[in-house]
Amino acid sequence: MKFGPLGWLMGNFMMKPMMKRITKDVMKGLAYYVVTGNTVGSKLPSDADLAPALA
């Protein structure tokens, strides 16, 4: 990230964790879609619905 030390701090403490969480959610949604064929809206299905896809 640009902006010197401030950019480095923002990148390491804000952007990386946020991107990891978003990537995890995208992969969960993709696994759910592949297993069930149902599309995922703006909210992920419940953990009970995701369990077969993530097993």
C-alpha distances in whole Angstrom, upper triangle without the diagonal:
4,7,8,9,9,5,6,9,8,6,9,12,11,9,11,14,14,13,16,18,18,19,22,23,23,25,27,28,28,31,33,33,34,37,38,37,37,34,31,31,28,29,29,33,34,34,38,37,34,36,38,35,33,36
4,6,9,8,5,7,10,10,9,12,14,14,12,14,17,17,17,20,22,21,22,25,27,26,28,31,31,32,34,36,36,37,40,41,41,40,36,34,33,31,32,33,36,38,38,41,41,38,40,42,38,37,40
4,7,6,5,8,10,10,10,13,15,14,14,16,19,19,19,22,24,24,25,28,29,29,31,33,34,35,37,39,39,40,43,44,43,42,39,36,35,32,34,35,38,39,39,43,43,40,42,44,41,39,42
4,6,5,6,9,10,11,12,14,15,15,16,19,20,20,22,25,25,26,28,30,30,32,34,35,36,38,40,41,42,44,46,45,44,41,38,38,35,36,36,40,41,40,44,44,41,43,45,42,40,43
4,5,5,6,9,10,11,12,14,14,15,18,19,20,22,24,25,26,28,30,30,32,34,35,36,38,40,41,42,44,45,45,44,41,38,38,35,35,36,39,40,39,43,43,40,42,44,41,39,42
4,5,5,6,8,10,11,11,12,14,16,17,18,20,22,23,24,26,28,29,30,32,33,34,36,38,39,41,43,44,44,42,39,36,35,32,33,33,37,38,37,41,41,38,40,43,40,38,41
4,5,5,6,9,10,10,10,12,15,15,16,18,20,20,21,24,25,26,28,30,31,32,34,35,36,38,40,41,41,39,36,34,33,30,31,31,35,36,35,39,39,36,38,40,37,35,38
4,6,5,6,8,10,10,11,13,15,15,17,19,20,21,23,25,25,27,29,30,31,33,35,36,37,39,41,41,40,37,34,33,31,31,31,35,35,35,38,38,35,37,39,36,34,37
4,5,5,6,8,9,10,12,14,15,16,18,19,21,22,24,25,27,29,30,31,33,35,36,37,39,40,40,39,36,33,33,30,30,30,33,34,33,37,37,34,36,38,36,33,36
4,6,5,5,6,9,10,11,12,15,16,17,18,20,22,23,25,26,27,29,31,32,33,35,37,38,38,36,33,30,29,26,27,27,31,31,31,35,35,32,34,36,34,32,35
4,6,6,5,6,9,10,10,12,14,15,16,18,20,21,22,24,25,26,28,30,31,32,34,36,36,35,32,29,28,26,26,26,30,30,30,34,33,30,32,34,32,29,32
4,6,6,6,8,10,11,12,14,15,16,18,20,21,22,24,26,27,28,30,31,32,34,36,36,35,33,30,29,27,27,26,29,30,29,33,33,30,31,34,31,28,31
4,6,7,7,9,11,12,13,15,16,17,19,21,22,24,25,27,28,30,31,33,34,35,36,35,32,29,28,25,25,25,28,28,27,31,32,29,30,33,31,28,31
4,6,6,6,9,10,11,12,14,16,17,19,20,22,23,25,26,28,29,31,32,33,34,32,29,26,25,22,22,22,26,26,26,30,30,27,29,32,29,27,30
4,6,5,6,9,10,10,12,14,15,16,18,20,21,22,24,26,27,28,30,31,31,30,27,24,24,21,21,21,25,26,26,29,29,26,28,30,28,26,29
4,5,5,6,9,10,10,12,14,15,16,18,20,21,22,24,26,27,29,30,30,29,27,24,24,22,22,21,24,25,24,28,28,25,26,28,26,23,26
4,5,5,6,9,10,11,12,14,15,17,19,20,21,23,25,26,27,29,29,28,26,23,23,20,19,19,22,22,21,25,25,22,24,26,24,21,24
4,5,5,6,9,10,11,12,14,16,17,18,20,21,23,24,26,27,27,26,23,20,20,17,17,17,20,21,20,24,24,21,23,26,23,21,24
4,5,5,6,8,10,10,12,14,15,16,18,20,21,22,24,26,26,25,22,19,19,17,17,17,20,21,21,24,24,21,23,25,22,20,23
4,6,5,6,9,10,11,12,14,15,17,18,20,21,23,24,25,24,22,19,20,18,17,16,19,20,19,22,22,19,20,22,20,17,20
4,5,5,6,9,10,11,12,14,15,17,18,20,21,23,23,22,20,17,17,15,14,13,16,16,16,19,19,16,18,21,18,16,19
4,5,5,6,9,10,11,12,14,15,17,18,20,21,21,20,17,14,14,12,12,12,15,17,17,20,19,16,19,21,18,16,20
4,5,5,6,9,10,11,12,14,15,16,18,20,20,19,17,15,16,14,14,13,16,18,17,20,19,16,18,19,16,15,18
4,5,5,6,9,10,11,12,14,15,17,18,19,18,17,14,16,14,13,11,14,15,14,17,16,13,15,16,14,12,15
4,5,5,6,9,10,11,12,14,15,16,17,16,14,11,12,11,10,8,11,12,12,15,14,11,14,16,13,12,15
4,5,5,6,9,10,11,12,14,15,15,14,12,10,11,11,11,9,12,14,15,17,15,13,15,16,13,13,16
4,5,5,6,9,10,10,12,14,15,14,13,11,14,14,13,11,13,15,14,16,15,11,13,14,11,10,13
4,5,5,6,9,10,11,12,13,13,12,10,12,13,11,8,9,11,10,13,11,8,10,11,8,7,11
4,5,5,6,9,10,10,11,10,8,6,9,10,9,7,8,11,12,14,11,8,12,12,9,10,14
4,5,5,6,9,10,10,10,9,8,11,13,13,10,12,14,14,16,13,11,13,13,9,10,14
4,5,5,6,9,10,10,11,10,14,15,14,11,11,14,13,14,11,8,10,9,6,7,10
4,6,5,6,8,7,8,8,11,14,12,9,8,11,11,11,8,6,9,8,5,8,11
4,6,5,5,5,6,7,11,14,13,11,11,14,14,15,11,10,13,11,8,11,14
4,6,6,8,9,11,15,17,17,14,14,16,16,16,13,11,13,11,8,11,13
4,6,8,11,12,16,18,17,14,13,15,14,14,11,10,11,8,6,9,11
4,5,8,10,14,17,16,13,12,14,14,13,10,10,11,9,8,12,13
4,7,9,13,16,16,14,13,16,17,16,13,13,15,13,11,14,16
4,7,10,13,13,11,10,14,15,15,11,12,15,13,12,15,17
4,6,10,11,10,10,14,16,16,13,13,16,15,13,16,19
4,7,7,6,7,11,13,15,11,11,15,15,13,15,18
4,5,7,9,12,15,17,14,14,18,18,16,18,21
4,7,10,13,15,18,15,15,19,20,18,19,23
4,6,9,12,14,12,12,16,18,16,17,20
4,7,9,11,9,8,12,14,12,13,16
4,7,8,6,6,10,12,11,12,15
4,5,5,6,9,11,12,12,14
4,5,5,6,9,10,10,12
4,5,5,8,10,10,11
4,6,7,8,10,11
4,6,5,6,9
4,5,5,6
4,6,5
4,6
4
